[in-house]
Amino acid sequence: MWDKLEAVSRRVEEITRLLGDPGMMGNSRELQKLGRELAELRPLAEAYVRHRRIGQELEENRTLAQSEKDPEMRALAKEEIVRLTAEKERLEAEIRLLLLPKTRTTRRTSSSRSAQGPAGRKQRCSPPSCSAPTICTPR
């Protein structure tokens, strides 16, 4: 999991660099594609960066709690360890959620739309080849 997160973080950096490249300004389709990819990956990359930073702070506080001679400083470090541990666990849960596959919404075309009105009732419609109103049924 952590290797994948590192790869996502590198990809976000690469996309950011590409979006800032003046040569990309003429390619609107590629800019849109990269923008969508960045919007999808950025929350995961940011959560991973916060997770790494909290891990470093946690290690620093553990070292401080063990080596500090002042009891007040040791107590502060232990309080910070508790807070950082909870935050790290919360971020791990957030990262797991962000790693879940996204569900795709299906796009409906005009040929697949049903002719149903409010509350699923069928509507009256007039096909172009017929002048008499008929009941449209979903296909």
VENUR-V173928 format. One record per pair of residues at least 12 apart in sequence whose ideal C-beta (glycine too) atoms are under 10 Angstrom apart, sorted by the first residue. I is the first residue (numbers start at 1). J is the second residue. Records with the same first field share a line. If there is no record, write none. Layout:
I = J ; J
//
This chain:
1 = 48 ; 92 ; 95 ; 96 ; 99
2 = 48 ; 51 ; 52 ; 95
4 = 44 ; 48 ; 99
5 = 44 ; 45 ; 47 ; 48 ; 49 ; 51 ; 52 ; 95 ; 98 ; 99
6 = 45 ; 48 ; 52
7 = 45
8 = 40 ; 41 ; 42 ; 44 ; 45 ; 47 ; 48 ; 98 ; 99
9 = 41 ; 44 ; 45 ; 46 ; 48 ; 49 ; 52
10 = 45
11 = 37 ; 38 ; 41 ; 44 ; 45
12 = 37 ; 38 ; 40 ; 41 ; 42 ; 43 ; 44 ; 45 ; 46 ; 48 ; 49
13 = 45
14 = 34 ; 38
15 = 33 ; 34 ; 35 ; 37 ; 38 ; 39 ; 41 ; 42 ; 45
16 = 34 ; 38 ; 42 ; 45
18 = 30 ; 31 ; 34 ; 37 ; 38
19 = 31 ; 34 ; 35 ; 38
40 = 98 ; 102
41 = 98
43 = 94 ; 95 ; 97 ; 98
44 = 94 ; 95 ; 97 ; 98 ; 99
45 = 98
46 = 98
47 = 90 ; 91 ; 92 ; 94 ; 95 ; 96 ; 97 ; 98 ; 99
48 = 91 ; 94 ; 95 ; 98
50 = 87 ; 88 ; 91 ; 94 ; 95
51 = 87 ; 88 ; 90 ; 91 ; 92 ; 94 ; 95
52 = 88 ; 91
53 = 84 ; 88 ; 91
54 = 83 ; 84 ; 85 ; 86 ; 87 ; 88 ; 89 ; 90 ; 91 ; 92
55 = 84 ; 88 ; 91
56 = 84
57 = 80 ; 81 ; 83 ; 84 ; 87 ; 88
58 = 80 ; 81 ; 83 ; 84 ; 85 ; 87 ; 88
59 = 81 ; 84
60 = 77 ; 80 ; 81 ; 84
61 = 76 ; 77 ; 78 ; 79 ; 80 ; 81 ; 82 ; 83 ; 84 ; 85
62 = 77 ; 78 ; 80 ; 81 ; 84 ; 85
63 = 77
64 = 76 ; 77 ; 78 ; 80 ; 81
65 = 77 ; 78 ; 79 ; 80 ; 81
111 = 139
112 = 138 ; 139
113 = 138 ; 139
114 = 136 ; 137 ; 138 ; 139
115 = 135 ; 136 ; 137 ; 138 ; 139
116 = 136 ; 137 ; 138
117 = 136
120 = 138
122 = 135 ; 136 ; 137 ; 138
123 = 135 ; 136
124 = 136
125 = 137
//
